[in-house]
Structure formats: C-alpha cells, structure tokens
Amino acid sequence: MREPIAPAGVELLRARFDVDEDADSPLEEIIGGYDAIVIRSATKLTADVIERAERLKVIGRAGVGIDNVDVGAATRRGIVVANAPDSTVVSAAEHTIGLLVALARNIPQAHAALKEGRWERSRWGGIELADKTLGVLGFGRIGRQVARRALGLGMHVIGYDPFVAPDRFRELGVDYAETPESVLEAADFITLHLPLTDETRGFVGSDVLKKMRDGVRIVNAARGELVDEAALAAAIRSGKVAGAALDVFSAEPYDGELLGLENVVVTPHLAASTDEAQDRAGLIVAEQVVAALDGGLVTNAVNIPVVGAEDLEVLGPYIPLAAKLGRLAVELAGGHPRRIALSFHGGIADHDTRLLTVAALNGAFQGRVEQSVNYVNAPVIAAERGIEVTEQRSGKARDYTNLVMVSVDDVEVSGTTIGPEPRLFLAGALGFAIDLQLSPRMVFFRYDDVPGVIGRVGTMFGEAGVNIANMAVSRTKEGGKALMALAIDSEPPQVLVDRIRAEGFDDARFIVLG
C-alpha cells in the first residue's frame, strides 16, 4: 500500500495476502515486485511506472477520481484499475447541500463577522430555499442524492443529463430537461455534477453565464475545471450572479480572485473528507483488490464494462458461458479470427450485455496471443489485431428462454444455461442443433450419417482408456451429414488422436475449454 486506507480494508488484505506499507521507496524501483497496489490521490502511476510493473494485476484507487493513473497504459498491460465510486456519494451530496444552505443564508460571512466582533444581522439576512428552483446539471449518483435532499428542503428541482433516461428523473419527482439551456433558464440555484470531459471543461463560462437567470447562485463541489473562474468572478462583480459556493478549483491550492469576493463561499476540497467516506473507500477498494487477485468479477473496475447490480444478477451465469463459447468458436474456426460477432437473444437482450462480449473475447484469445489475456485487455487485443467485433441483441430466442451466440468468421456456436447451479449447455455448433453440457475437454466429429459410427467411436475411446462422460449426435437429414460431440474425462493420448484422424471423418477436433 502506497497510502494509508481504513483499518478494516488493511485487515481484509492482510487476511489474504502479504501486504507491505511503503510510502517512501522510489515507486519505479519497487513496483515490479507486486501483484497489486493501493493508492489514494497523491501517488502518480504514469505509463513509465506501469511499464515497470511486470507482475501487477490490479491498481486499487481508494477514492473516486483516477486522474493520477494512466488507465490506458494499465489497460494495455491487462491491469485492472478499480476505484470506490460509491464511497463518497453521501459525503459529497451532504457537502453540496451544506454549501447550498451556506450560500443562501450567508452563514460563513455572518460567522466571520461575529468572530471579529461585528453584529451584522441586517447585512447577512439571506434568502429561503423553499419554493426556489434548483437546477442539477449531471444526474449521476451524487446528483440524484443532492436532488433527493433538495426536495426534502421544499425546493423545486429540474435536472439534465444526456446519459440518464427521463424516467429516472420522474421517479424522484424531478423535472427532466432535454437541454442544459432549459435548466439555465429556470434555475434560481445551479449545482454542478457533470463529469470532466473535453466538452464540459470550462462549461460555466461567459456564454453559459449569460443564459442563466439574473441573480442566480452557483454551487460546484464536483470538478474545478468545470468553471471558468475568471468569467464567474466577472459575472459576480456585475451582479449577474448573486453568489457562488465552491469546494473545488481549476488549480489547487487556490489563491485566485474569487477569494476576495464577499458573496463567494469556499471550502478547500472537503466534499469527500468525512471519516465515514474515507473508511468506506478503503474497505471498498480492498474488496476490489481481493476480487481481482482471486480472479473474480471486479464490480468497480473503470477499464472493464461495469454493469448495474440488477443487470449483473441476470447476466452473471452467462459470463462463463460467453467465455467458453468464445474459446470454442475460435478453436472450431481454426484459431485465427478476422471477425467475432456476438448476439444475445431472449430476456438477457434487455440488459447491458457489454460484459458478455468482453467475456467472449477473453475466452477467444486465451492461448492464442503472446501476452496474458483478461477481461481488461481483451478488447484492446482485438482492436490491435484489426479484428472486427460486433454485438446484436434480440428479444426473441427460439426454443430457449435465453441464448448466447458467438460467430467467428464463418463458424457459429450457441449456448444457454440450465438449472439453478447453473449448468452451461451447448445448443448449436457448425450448423447443427445439439444439446450437450459444456465440459473442460470436448471432441467434435463431422461425418457421413451412416450406421456404426457411434459404436466405432466408443470402441476407439474405450480401447484407449478414455471415458466418454457425455455424448450428443445431430444430423441435417437422414443419410446426410452428422455432428457428434463428446465430453471426455481425461486428455486423449496421441495414439488415439492419430487413429481417429485416420478414420476418414470429415473433421475431428479435440478442444480444451478449461
């Protein structure tokens, strides 16, 4: 661990792994000896440092932001980058409301005056929040929590977020705005919860400020770079903006002109600085590190498609299925894919299936490329090799409740899950419908549908001492072509492989799915 985290998080890690707490050694000199690193905001993991991390599997950031990690470099190396995005939601929302109240009632100014011996009741009277309109720009986790609390204060709330469905706003009793301009024109108070992107950097600038109501008040506890501080200061001086409450700044520590304006409330980046948030972040990131090192699903990874809890509950059993189908399709296609197509049918098509696509790619590339492959870098490997990856979803699944199909070039396989465990079943391969549980070792034969083939295959495997655990046979038509699929219990000896391939089958494939 490069920086301290909550004791509960440390205990969790020490119960599973050897843990070093080292904040002083040159990171580029020691990082090569570790499988995981836990950091906060002070540690910078640049591409050069990550390049030296030969064993590193996971970077755990005990907090929300990941500006101090070169995520692209980590992804190319197959290193999971995980954070704790939910750890500070409550603290950030409460701090935003605190700034809102302080801004409306001039609490910091009145406090400072009284501390200096001045009793200034008439000067710092303020306004009520009840019945005022709060505009929430960005309706993610924190924005939604701020909206809930503002509604509790009797405010009318209007929100904008291009990536959130209108129903999510209405569920909370918040008016949905189709454009940010609708919020700017309606709001008495505006609170920012936008992500920092090229499009949102400097969002609150002179042009946006002109579109706001006269006398608007602005709160920013999200990202300092969202605000053009010089333009905001000018708008406050002119009276266009009645006041602002800021917890974050474009450069920190901040010592700019906004500090000299008496109707500006400021705090030094405190939104996440509660004991509860820090403890929660440490424990969450420790759980993420354990999951990554144990080969589990890292729910807070920033460089793996992350699905919501409701989606994951439905899709969870299909993750290993997609991986095995990806591996099987590549093996049956000859191992050098140019195109990989995923299609999802049935109820699963109503959910976020990106993780299933990544799982299929992860399975497809296992043992096929020179580098280690995992859920992080599988999409990168596909892109680097010019492999076209497509995904389709359909609400209909003929004969099955849910069906996953993986096509590699001209070879298609499909599968589903059965039972509460659940068990992974092959539903189709090479143009044949077939029903067989997927197993670590499988054999596929294509041949002419003539009598005696099944007995001959069974005899050959029996004489070689290889037990056939399951078998399924399918054909296109009587006397046409047939497909036989076997699940076997042990690795077939080479003499059996050679004998079978000399028997005149159209095709015989021995495949290890793992």
C-alpha positions as CSV (number, residue, x, y, z in Angstrom):
1,M,0.0,0.0,0.0
2,R,1.4,3.3,-1.1
3,E,-1.0,5.4,1.0
4,P,-3.0,4.6,4.2
5,I,-6.6,3.3,4.0
6,A,-9.1,2.3,6.6
7,P,-8.0,-0.4,9.1
8,A,-10.9,-2.6,8.0
9,G,-9.5,-2.6,4.5
10,V,-6.0,-3.3,5.7
11,E,-7.2,-6.2,7.8
12,L,-9.1,-7.7,4.8
13,L,-6.0,-7.5,2.6
14,R,-3.7,-8.9,5.3
15,A,-6.0,-11.9,5.9
16,R,-5.5,-12.9,2.2
17,F,-2.1,-11.6,1.1
18,D,1.3,-10.4,2.2
19,V,1.0,-6.6,2.5
20,D,3.7,-4.0,2.5
21,E,3.0,-0.4,3.6
22,D,5.7,1.7,1.8
23,A,5.2,5.3,1.1
24,D,8.9,6.3,0.8
25,S,10.7,4.0,-1.6
26,P,11.0,5.1,-5.2
27,L,7.9,3.6,-6.8
28,E,9.6,2.9,-10.1
29,E,12.2,0.7,-8.3
30,I,9.8,-1.4,-6.2
31,I,6.6,-1.8,-8.2
32,G,7.9,-4.7,-10.3
33,G,7.7,-6.9,-7.2
34,Y,4.0,-6.5,-6.5
35,D,0.7,-8.1,-7.8
36,A,-1.4,-5.2,-6.5
37,I,-1.0,-1.6,-5.4
38,V,-3.4,0.5,-3.3
39,I,-3.2,4.3,-3.7
40,R,-5.1,7.5,-3.0
41,S,-4.7,10.8,-4.8
42,A,-1.1,11.6,-4.1
43,T,0.6,8.6,-5.9
44,K,1.1,9.1,-9.7
45,L,1.0,5.9,-11.7
46,T,2.4,7.1,-15.1
47,A,2.9,5.0,-18.1
48,D,6.6,4.7,-17.3
49,V,5.9,3.4,-13.8
50,I,3.3,1.0,-15.1
51,E,5.7,-0.3,-17.7
52,R,7.9,-1.5,-14.9
53,A,5.0,-3.3,-13.1
54,E,5.8,-6.7,-14.6
55,R,3.6,-8.6,-12.0
56,L,0.9,-6.1,-11.4
57,K,-2.6,-7.3,-11.8
58,V,-4.7,-4.6,-10.1
59,I,-4.5,-0.9,-9.1
60,G,-6.8,0.0,-6.3
61,R,-7.7,3.7,-6.0
62,A,-9.2,4.4,-2.6
63,G,-11.5,7.2,-3.8
64,V,-13.5,8.3,-6.9
65,G,-11.1,10.1,-9.3
66,I,-8.5,8.3,-11.3
67,D,-6.7,11.3,-12.8
68,N,-3.5,10.1,-11.2
69,V,-3.5,6.8,-13.0
70,D,-2.7,6.3,-16.7
71,V,-5.6,4.0,-17.3
72,G,-4.7,3.5,-21.0
73,A,-1.3,2.1,-20.1
74,A,-2.7,-0.1,-17.4
75,T,-5.3,-1.5,-19.8
76,R,-2.8,-2.4,-22.5
77,R,-0.9,-4.4,-19.9
78,G,-4.1,-6.1,-18.7
79,I,-4.0,-4.4,-15.3
80,V,-7.4,-3.8,-13.7
81,V,-7.9,-0.3,-12.4
82,A,-10.6,-0.2,-9.7
83,N,-11.9,2.7,-7.6
84,A,-14.5,3.3,-5.0
85,P,-17.1,5.5,-6.7
86,D,-19.9,5.0,-4.2
87,S,-17.7,5.7,-1.2
88,T,-18.1,9.4,-1.2
89,V,-21.6,9.8,-2.6
90,V,-23.3,10.6,0.7
91,S,-20.5,12.9,1.9
92,A,-20.3,14.8,-1.4
93,A,-24.1,15.2,-1.6
94,E,-24.3,16.4,2.0
95,H,-21.4,18.9,1.4
96,T,-23.2,20.2,-1.6
97,I,-26.4,20.8,0.4
98,G,-24.2,22.4,3.1
99,L,-22.8,24.8,0.5
100,L,-26.2,25.5,-0.8
101,V,-27.6,26.5,2.6
102,A,-24.4,28.5,3.4
103,L,-24.8,30.3,0.1
104,A,-28.5,31.1,0.6
105,R,-28.1,32.2,4.3
106,N,-24.6,33.8,4.2
107,I,-23.6,31.6,7.1
108,P,-19.7,31.8,6.6
109,Q,-19.8,35.6,6.2
110,A,-22.0,36.1,9.3
111,H,-19.9,33.7,11.3
112,A,-16.6,35.6,10.3
113,A,-18.2,39.0,11.1
114,L,-19.4,37.9,14.6
115,K,-16.0,36.3,15.3
116,E,-14.5,39.7,14.6
117,G,-16.9,41.4,17.0
118,R,-19.4,42.8,14.4
119,W,-23.1,42.1,14.9
120,E,-24.4,42.5,11.4
121,R,-28.0,41.0,11.3
122,S,-29.3,43.2,8.5
123,R,-26.3,42.7,6.2
124,W,-26.4,38.9,6.1
125,G,-30.0,38.0,6.2
126,G,-30.1,35.8,3.1
127,I,-33.0,34.0,1.3
128,E,-35.0,30.9,1.8
129,L,-34.5,27.7,-0.2
130,A,-38.1,26.6,0.0
131,D,-40.0,27.1,-3.3
132,K,-36.9,28.0,-5.1
133,T,-35.8,26.1,-8.2
134,L,-32.6,24.1,-8.1
135,G,-31.0,23.1,-11.4
136,V,-29.0,19.9,-11.2
137,L,-26.5,19.5,-14.1
138,G,-25.4,15.9,-14.1
139,F,-27.8,13.3,-12.7
140,G,-25.4,10.5,-11.6
141,R,-25.1,9.0,-8.2
142,I,-24.2,12.3,-6.4
143,G,-26.6,14.4,-8.5
144,R,-29.5,12.2,-7.6
145,Q,-28.7,12.3,-3.9
146,V,-28.5,16.1,-4.0
147,A,-31.9,16.2,-5.7
148,R,-33.4,14.0,-3.0
149,R,-32.2,16.2,-0.2
150,A,-33.2,19.4,-2.0
151,L,-36.7,18.1,-2.5
152,G,-36.7,17.5,1.3
153,L,-36.0,21.2,1.8
154,G,-39.0,22.1,-0.2
155,M,-37.2,23.1,-3.4
156,H,-38.4,22.5,-6.9
157,V,-35.8,20.5,-8.8
158,I,-35.0,20.3,-12.5
159,G,-32.2,18.2,-13.9
160,Y,-30.3,17.5,-17.1
161,D,-28.1,14.5,-18.0
162,P,-27.9,13.2,-21.6
163,F,-27.0,9.7,-20.4
164,V,-29.9,9.2,-17.9
165,A,-33.3,8.2,-19.1
166,P,-36.2,10.6,-18.4
167,D,-37.9,8.0,-16.2
168,R,-35.1,8.2,-13.6
169,F,-35.8,11.9,-13.1
170,R,-39.5,11.4,-12.8
171,E,-39.1,8.5,-10.3
172,L,-37.6,11.1,-7.9
173,G,-40.1,13.8,-8.6
174,V,-37.5,15.8,-10.6
175,D,-38.4,17.7,-13.8
176,Y,-36.5,16.3,-16.8
177,A,-34.8,18.9,-19.0
178,E,-33.9,17.9,-22.6
179,T,-31.2,20.5,-22.8
180,P,-28.9,22.3,-20.3
181,E,-30.3,25.6,-21.6
182,S,-33.7,24.6,-20.1
183,V,-32.0,24.3,-16.7
184,L,-30.1,27.5,-17.0
185,E,-33.2,29.5,-17.8
186,A,-35.3,28.0,-15.0
187,A,-33.0,27.7,-12.0
188,D,-32.5,30.1,-9.1
189,F,-29.7,27.8,-7.9
190,I,-27.5,25.6,-10.0
191,T,-25.3,22.7,-8.8
192,L,-22.8,21.1,-11.0
193,H,-22.3,17.3,-11.1
194,L,-21.0,16.8,-14.6
195,P,-18.1,14.5,-15.5
196,L,-14.9,16.3,-16.6
197,T,-14.5,15.8,-20.4
198,D,-13.3,17.9,-23.3
199,E,-16.8,19.0,-23.8
200,T,-17.5,20.0,-20.2
201,R,-14.2,21.6,-19.3
202,G,-14.9,25.3,-18.7
203,F,-18.6,24.7,-19.2
204,V,-19.6,27.5,-16.9
205,G,-18.1,30.3,-19.0
206,S,-19.2,33.7,-20.2
207,D,-21.6,32.3,-22.8
208,V,-23.4,29.9,-20.3
209,L,-23.5,32.5,-17.6
210,K,-25.4,34.9,-19.9
211,K,-28.1,32.2,-20.4
212,M,-28.7,32.0,-16.6
213,R,-31.3,33.9,-14.7
214,D,-30.2,37.2,-13.2
215,G,-29.3,36.7,-9.6
216,V,-28.6,33.0,-9.9
217,R,-26.4,31.3,-7.3
218,I,-24.0,28.5,-8.3
219,V,-22.6,25.6,-6.4
220,N,-19.7,23.4,-7.5
221,A,-18.4,20.5,-5.4
222,A,-17.6,18.3,-8.5
223,R,-14.7,19.4,-10.6
224,G,-12.9,22.8,-10.5
225,E,-12.2,22.7,-14.2
226,L,-16.0,22.8,-15.0
227,V,-15.9,26.5,-14.2
228,D,-14.1,29.4,-15.9
229,E,-13.2,31.1,-12.7
230,A,-12.4,34.5,-14.3
231,A,-15.7,34.6,-16.1
232,L,-17.5,33.6,-12.9
233,A,-15.7,36.4,-10.9
234,A,-16.7,38.9,-13.6
235,A,-20.4,37.8,-13.5
236,I,-20.4,38.1,-9.7
237,R,-19.0,41.6,-9.8
238,S,-21.5,42.7,-12.4
239,G,-24.4,41.3,-10.3
240,K,-25.5,38.7,-13.0
241,V,-24.6,36.0,-10.5
242,A,-25.7,36.7,-6.9
243,G,-23.1,34.4,-5.3
244,A,-21.2,31.1,-5.6
245,A,-20.2,28.3,-3.3
246,L,-17.1,26.4,-4.4
247,D,-15.3,23.4,-3.0
248,V,-13.1,22.7,-6.0
249,F,-10.9,24.8,-8.2
250,S,-9.0,24.5,-11.5
251,A,-5.7,24.7,-9.7
252,E,-5.3,23.7,-6.0
253,P,-4.4,25.1,-3.5
254,Y,-6.4,28.0,-4.9
255,D,-5.5,31.6,-4.2
256,G,-7.3,33.5,-7.0
257,E,-9.6,36.4,-7.2
258,L,-12.8,34.6,-6.1
259,L,-11.4,34.6,-2.6
260,G,-11.7,38.4,-2.5
261,L,-15.4,38.4,-3.2
262,E,-17.6,38.6,-0.1
263,N,-20.6,36.7,-1.7
264,V,-18.4,33.7,-2.5
265,V,-18.4,30.7,-0.1
266,V,-15.3,28.5,-0.4
267,T,-14.0,25.2,1.2
268,P,-10.7,23.5,0.4
269,H,-11.9,20.4,-1.5
270,L,-13.7,18.9,1.5
271,A,-16.7,17.1,-0.2
272,A,-15.2,13.6,0.3
273,S,-13.4,14.4,3.6
274,T,-15.5,12.7,6.2
275,D,-14.4,9.8,8.4
276,E,-17.2,7.6,7.0
277,A,-16.3,8.2,3.4
278,Q,-12.6,7.6,3.9
279,D,-13.3,4.3,5.8
280,R,-15.8,3.2,3.2
281,A,-13.3,3.9,0.3
282,G,-10.6,1.9,2.0
283,L,-12.8,-1.1,2.6
284,I,-14.4,-1.0,-0.9
285,V,-11.1,-0.8,-2.7
286,A,-9.7,-3.7,-0.6
287,E,-12.7,-5.8,-1.7
288,Q,-12.0,-4.9,-5.3
289,V,-8.3,-5.9,-5.0
290,V,-9.3,-9.2,-3.4
291,A,-11.7,-9.9,-6.2
292,A,-9.1,-9.1,-8.9
293,L,-6.4,-11.2,-7.4
294,D,-8.8,-14.1,-6.9
295,G,-10.0,-14.0,-10.5
296,G,-13.5,-12.7,-9.5
297,L,-15.6,-10.0,-11.0
298,V,-14.3,-6.5,-10.2
299,T,-17.5,-4.6,-10.0
300,N,-15.9,-1.1,-9.7
301,A,-13.3,-1.6,-12.5
302,V,-13.0,1.5,-14.7
303,N,-11.4,-0.3,-17.6
304,I,-13.9,-3.2,-17.8
305,P,-17.5,-2.7,-18.7
306,V,-19.4,-2.3,-15.4
307,V,-23.0,-3.3,-15.2
308,G,-25.5,-2.5,-12.6
309,A,-26.5,-4.8,-9.8
310,E,-29.8,-5.7,-11.5
311,D,-28.2,-6.5,-14.8
312,L,-25.5,-8.5,-13.1
313,E,-28.0,-10.6,-11.2
314,V,-29.5,-11.7,-14.6
315,L,-26.3,-11.8,-16.6
316,G,-23.9,-13.4,-14.1
317,P,-24.5,-17.1,-15.2
318,Y,-23.9,-16.1,-18.8
319,I,-20.4,-14.6,-18.2
320,P,-18.6,-18.0,-18.1
321,L,-20.9,-19.3,-20.8
322,A,-19.9,-16.5,-23.2
323,A,-16.2,-17.1,-22.4
324,K,-16.4,-20.8,-23.2
325,L,-18.4,-20.2,-26.4
326,G,-15.8,-17.7,-27.5
327,R,-13.0,-20.2,-26.9
328,L,-15.0,-23.0,-28.6
329,A,-15.8,-20.8,-31.7
330,V,-12.2,-19.8,-32.2
331,E,-11.0,-23.4,-31.9
332,L,-13.6,-24.7,-34.4
333,A,-12.7,-21.9,-36.8
334,G,-9.0,-22.7,-36.8
335,G,-7.7,-20.2,-34.4
336,H,-7.1,-17.0,-36.5
337,P,-10.3,-14.9,-36.2
338,R,-10.9,-11.9,-38.5
339,R,-14.4,-11.2,-37.3
340,I,-16.1,-12.0,-34.0
341,A,-19.9,-11.4,-33.7
342,L,-21.9,-11.7,-30.6
343,S,-25.7,-12.0,-30.5
344,F,-27.9,-12.2,-27.4
345,H,-31.5,-13.5,-27.6
346,G,-34.3,-13.6,-25.0
347,G,-34.6,-11.8,-21.7
348,I,-30.9,-11.1,-21.5
349,A,-31.2,-8.9,-24.5
350,D,-33.0,-6.3,-22.4
351,H,-29.8,-5.9,-20.2
352,D,-26.4,-4.4,-20.6
353,T,-24.5,-7.2,-22.4
354,R,-21.2,-5.5,-22.9
355,L,-19.6,-7.6,-20.2
356,L,-20.7,-10.8,-22.0
357,T,-19.0,-9.5,-25.2
358,V,-15.8,-8.9,-23.3
359,A,-16.1,-12.4,-21.7
360,A,-16.3,-14.0,-25.1
361,L,-13.3,-12.1,-26.3
362,N,-11.4,-13.1,-23.2
363,G,-12.2,-16.8,-23.9
364,A,-11.4,-16.4,-27.6
365,F,-7.9,-15.1,-27.1
366,Q,-6.8,-17.5,-24.3
367,G,-3.6,-19.3,-25.5
368,R,-3.8,-17.6,-28.9
369,V,-1.7,-14.5,-28.3
370,E,1.7,-14.0,-26.9
371,Q,0.6,-11.9,-23.9
372,S,-1.6,-12.6,-20.9
373,V,-5.3,-12.0,-21.7
374,N,-8.0,-11.0,-19.3
375,Y,-11.2,-9.0,-19.2
376,V,-9.3,-5.8,-19.2
377,N,-7.2,-6.0,-22.4
378,A,-9.2,-8.5,-24.5
379,P,-11.0,-5.6,-26.4
380,V,-7.6,-3.9,-26.8
381,I,-6.1,-7.1,-28.3
382,A,-9.0,-7.3,-30.8
383,A,-8.6,-3.7,-31.8
384,E,-4.8,-4.0,-32.2
385,R,-5.2,-7.1,-34.5
386,G,-7.8,-5.5,-36.6
387,I,-10.5,-8.0,-35.6
388,E,-14.0,-6.7,-36.2
389,V,-16.2,-7.2,-33.1
390,T,-19.9,-6.7,-33.3
391,E,-22.8,-7.2,-30.9
392,Q,-26.5,-7.6,-31.6
393,R,-29.5,-8.1,-29.3
394,S,-32.9,-9.5,-30.0
395,G,-35.9,-10.1,-27.7
396,K,-36.7,-13.5,-29.3
397,A,-34.9,-16.8,-28.6
398,R,-36.4,-19.7,-30.5
399,D,-36.6,-22.9,-28.3
400,Y,-34.8,-21.2,-25.4
401,T,-35.5,-18.6,-22.7
402,N,-32.1,-17.1,-23.3
403,L,-29.5,-17.8,-25.9
404,V,-25.9,-16.6,-26.5
405,M,-24.5,-16.9,-30.0
406,V,-20.8,-16.4,-30.9
407,S,-19.7,-16.4,-34.5
408,V,-16.0,-16.4,-35.5
409,D,-15.7,-15.8,-39.2
410,D,-18.0,-18.5,-40.7
411,V,-18.2,-20.7,-37.6
412,E,-21.1,-20.2,-35.2
413,V,-21.8,-21.8,-31.8
414,S,-24.6,-21.1,-29.3
415,G,-25.4,-21.9,-25.8
416,T,-27.6,-21.4,-22.8
417,T,-27.8,-22.1,-19.1
418,I,-29.9,-24.8,-17.4
419,G,-30.9,-25.3,-13.8
420,P,-30.2,-23.3,-10.6
421,E,-26.5,-24.1,-10.4
422,P,-26.5,-23.1,-13.4
423,R,-25.0,-25.6,-15.9
424,L,-23.6,-24.4,-19.2
425,F,-25.1,-26.1,-22.2
426,L,-24.1,-26.1,-25.9
427,A,-27.2,-25.5,-28.1
428,G,-25.6,-25.4,-31.5
429,A,-22.3,-25.7,-33.4
430,L,-21.2,-25.8,-37.0
431,G,-24.7,-25.5,-38.3
432,F,-26.1,-28.3,-36.2
433,A,-28.6,-28.1,-33.3
434,I,-27.1,-30.1,-30.4
435,D,-27.7,-30.4,-26.6
436,L,-24.7,-31.1,-24.5
437,Q,-23.2,-29.7,-21.3
438,L,-20.0,-27.8,-21.9
439,S,-17.0,-29.6,-20.3
440,P,-13.3,-28.9,-19.9
441,R,-12.4,-31.4,-22.6
442,M,-14.6,-31.9,-25.7
443,V,-14.3,-33.7,-29.1
444,F,-16.3,-32.8,-32.2
445,F,-16.7,-35.1,-35.3
446,R,-18.3,-34.3,-38.6
447,Y,-19.0,-37.3,-40.9
448,D,-21.5,-39.0,-43.2
449,D,-24.6,-40.2,-41.4
450,V,-24.1,-44.0,-41.8
451,P,-24.7,-46.9,-39.4
452,G,-21.9,-48.0,-37.0
453,V,-20.1,-44.7,-36.4
454,I,-21.2,-44.2,-32.8
455,G,-20.2,-47.7,-31.9
456,R,-16.8,-47.4,-33.7
457,V,-16.0,-44.1,-31.8
458,G,-17.0,-45.6,-28.5
459,T,-14.8,-48.6,-29.1
460,M,-11.7,-46.5,-30.0
461,F,-12.1,-44.3,-26.9
462,G,-12.7,-47.4,-24.7
463,E,-9.6,-49.2,-26.0
464,A,-7.5,-46.1,-25.3
465,G,-8.8,-45.9,-21.7
466,V,-10.6,-42.5,-22.2
467,N,-14.0,-42.3,-20.6
468,I,-16.8,-40.6,-22.5
469,A,-18.8,-38.6,-19.9
470,N,-21.5,-37.3,-22.3
471,M,-22.3,-37.6,-26.0
472,A,-24.8,-35.9,-28.4
473,V,-25.4,-36.5,-32.0
474,S,-27.2,-34.3,-34.6
475,R,-27.7,-34.5,-38.3
476,T,-29.1,-32.3,-41.1
477,K,-31.2,-35.1,-42.6
478,E,-31.2,-38.9,-42.8
479,G,-28.2,-40.0,-44.7
480,G,-26.7,-36.5,-44.8
481,K,-24.0,-35.0,-42.7
482,A,-23.9,-35.5,-38.9
483,L,-22.1,-33.9,-36.0
484,M,-21.1,-35.9,-32.9
485,A,-19.9,-34.0,-29.8
486,L,-18.3,-35.7,-26.8
487,A,-17.3,-34.7,-23.3
488,I,-14.4,-36.7,-22.1
489,D,-12.8,-37.1,-18.6
490,S,-9.1,-37.1,-19.5
491,E,-6.6,-36.0,-22.0
492,P,-6.6,-38.3,-25.0
493,P,-3.3,-40.0,-25.8
494,Q,-1.7,-39.0,-29.1
495,V,-2.1,-42.5,-30.4
496,L,-5.9,-42.1,-30.1
497,V,-5.9,-38.7,-31.8
498,D,-3.9,-40.1,-34.7
499,R,-6.1,-43.1,-35.0
500,I,-9.3,-41.0,-35.1
501,R,-7.9,-38.6,-37.7
502,A,-7.1,-41.6,-39.9
503,E,-10.6,-43.0,-39.7
504,G,-12.0,-40.8,-42.6
505,F,-14.1,-38.3,-40.6
506,D,-14.7,-35.0,-42.4
507,D,-13.4,-33.3,-39.4
508,A,-12.2,-34.3,-35.9
509,R,-11.4,-31.6,-33.3
510,F,-10.1,-32.1,-29.8
511,I,-10.7,-29.0,-27.8
512,V,-9.7,-27.9,-24.2
513,L,-12.1,-25.3,-22.9
514,G,-10.7,-25.2,-19.4
